[in-house]
Amino acid sequence: MTPDMAFECLLVSRNPEVVGIMGQILQDLSVHTNICLRASKATDLLAEGSTDLIVIDLEDDDAYLRLLNKASNSGKWGKTTVVAVSEFDRPIPNAHLVVQRPLTAESAAKLLKLAYSKMLQNHRRYTRYALMTSIVATDKNDRAIKMIVTDIGYGGLGLSVRETLTVGDLLACHLRLPGTKKTIDIQVRVLWTRRHGVVGCKFIRVPPQERRILLDWLEHRSRIRKPLIARQRGVKHETVSR
């Protein structure tokens, strides 16, 4: 049984009310939360690990805006959802969602539920699982190509291949996932290529019944910890900076 995975949040605020309200709702959503009281420390934490969600209280200190600008330039930014707590009800650069002060439990819960949905979407989009399975695929000219499936996700798979492939190539293959009894017939399109035969592909066609096998296999390996309201179990919060 694969252990449940918890999303990681960085809550940046010196305001006890914001920390209290946001912290409780994040706990209810079973999101593991690090509370950071200084924007400068938050920048260091972003560089150290994997953060799925940033909740940042802008208050009147432009250090928080500098944090957003700096974080948005990191290579992992596309995987991170950002919620800003602001005095004004208007878009904030580099923030996906904005909640206006004075903060209430209702307004915070509404925004964080939207953020949670976005994190789930990002998880499905970016997560890949290692395979290292040898297969033989065929291209549109029925050329047999030996390759290794290095990883797989909800949207496609990664390959290691000695033959030359180009962006746009279509490949068809049979793939048996570890622990399953039936092979999956899939068709993929090459999205990008790198040196040393590293290739990224997008799923084009997977028959419905076999797609269910693929989705079940992926979901078994990426179980997200259910919200507290469904599990009646909490998640600890940690204050990492004063």
FENVENWO-V19155 format. One line per field, one symbol per residue. phi: phi as a letter, one per 30 degrees, with the letter a starting at -180 (. if undefined). burial: 1 if it has 9 or more other ideal C-beta (glycine too) atoms within 8 Angstrom, else 0. Layout:
# FENVENWO-V19155
phi: ???
burial: ???
This chain:
# FENVENWO-V19155
phi: .dddccdcbcccacdedddddddddddddicdbccbcbddddddddddbccdbccbcdhccddddddddddddddcddcccccccbdcdaeceicdbbbcdddbddddddddddddddddddeddcdbbdbhcdbbcbcdciddbdacddabbdclbcbbbdddcbejdcbbacbcdeiccbdcdbbbcdcabbdiidbcbcdcbbeeddddddddddddcbddedeedcchbcbdcbccab
burial: 00000111111110000110111111111111111111101110110000111111110000011111111001001001111111000001001011110010001111111111011101110110101010101110000011111111100111111000100011101011100000011111110010001111111001000110111011000111101100100010101000
